[in-house]
Amino acid sequence: MEESILQQRARIYRVTTLAAGISVHFMACWIVLSTGNMNLRTVEFVSLASLSTAGFLVLILLISFEWNLNLKDPDMSLP
């Protein structure tokens, strides 16, 4: 069980790192949008960014509550 907890912490770090990378990508896209090189309205861009952020928050929430460790199928709880 202790090994599962260590793997769970590793998952949290991986998801956090992925979210940070996506945030940097959003900032780069925002710069491209603000310079006029992307044909996308601000409302559309913010809605796409919000949808992606909500997905990461749900994923982090599920991992934080260790939901995946309660599944009966052992393959679903592996890193």
Secondary structure, 3 states (H helix, E strand, C coil): CHHHHHHHHHHHHHHHHHHHHHHHHHHHHHHHHHCCCCCCCHHHHHHHHHHHHHHHHHHHHHHHCCHHHHCCCHHHHCC
